[in-house]
Amino acid sequence: MVARLCLSVSSAELLRRIRAEYLEMPGLRLTAPQAQCLFGLDSETWDAVSAALLDAKFLSRTHNGLFAMAAIQA
């Protein structure tokens, strides 16, 4: 028998965590698969949180599709 730990993280906590990572590493630029791996998310969840962060103008997408903090995309 394999024990599985299942944690439910609120959307607000997930958004806070992702913002904190980008604020801690301002030059962070990630592809969608890299972000999913780093934050432990499935593609559907990443699509939802990235859309929220893009709408809030916290993240932007670079010309080659990377997710970066909007204030320093350059």
Legacy VTK file of the C-alpha trace (Angstrom):
# vtk DataFile Version 3.0
C-alpha trace
ASCII
DATASET POLYDATA
POINTS 74 float
0.000 0.000 0.000
1.383 3.405 -1.008
0.503 6.400 1.118
-0.280 9.557 -0.830
-0.188 13.056 0.548
-2.754 15.260 -1.081
-2.587 18.953 -0.283
-5.184 21.467 -1.318
-3.721 24.904 -1.786
-6.053 27.854 -2.110
-5.890 29.943 -5.262
-4.838 32.982 -3.242
-1.972 31.058 -1.641
-0.856 29.706 -5.009
-0.854 33.195 -6.544
1.071 34.526 -3.533
3.664 31.780 -3.857
4.205 32.365 -7.563
4.458 36.141 -7.063
6.980 35.568 -4.261
9.178 33.402 -6.492
9.205 36.022 -9.246
9.888 38.811 -6.745
12.734 36.812 -5.215
14.243 36.142 -8.653
13.269 39.179 -10.766
15.023 37.869 -13.877
13.066 34.595 -13.801
11.697 33.652 -17.214
9.902 30.330 -17.590
8.143 28.364 -20.273
4.739 26.986 -19.327
6.171 23.457 -18.788
9.005 24.850 -16.647
6.543 26.836 -14.520
4.304 23.797 -14.117
7.277 21.753 -12.936
8.634 24.446 -10.598
5.267 25.110 -8.973
4.014 21.509 -9.112
0.961 22.300 -11.230
-0.931 20.540 -13.966
-1.449 22.412 -17.236
-5.044 23.379 -16.441
-4.083 24.931 -13.114
-1.088 26.743 -14.634
-3.309 28.114 -17.411
-5.706 29.526 -14.804
-3.087 31.082 -12.516
-0.970 32.436 -15.356
-4.084 34.028 -16.885
-4.842 35.688 -13.539
-1.274 36.970 -13.212
-1.262 38.195 -16.815
-4.615 39.954 -16.307
-3.263 41.577 -13.134
-0.250 42.788 -15.166
2.105 41.034 -12.750
3.370 38.662 -15.453
3.812 39.218 -19.142
4.899 36.955 -21.973
8.083 37.643 -23.844
8.210 37.582 -27.637
9.282 33.921 -27.428
6.528 32.882 -25.007
8.351 32.961 -21.688
6.539 34.124 -18.563
8.387 37.015 -16.885
7.594 39.703 -14.355
5.874 42.451 -16.327
7.849 45.312 -14.799
11.168 43.974 -16.067
10.303 42.064 -19.230
12.608 44.145 -21.454
LINES 1 75
74 0 1 2 3 4 5 6 7 8 9 10 11 12 13 14 15 16 17 18 19 20 21 22 23 24 25 26 27 28 29 30 31 32 33 34 35 36 37 38 39 40 41 42 43 44 45 46 47 48 49 50 51 52 53 54 55 56 57 58 59 60 61 62 63 64 65 66 67 68 69 70 71 72 73
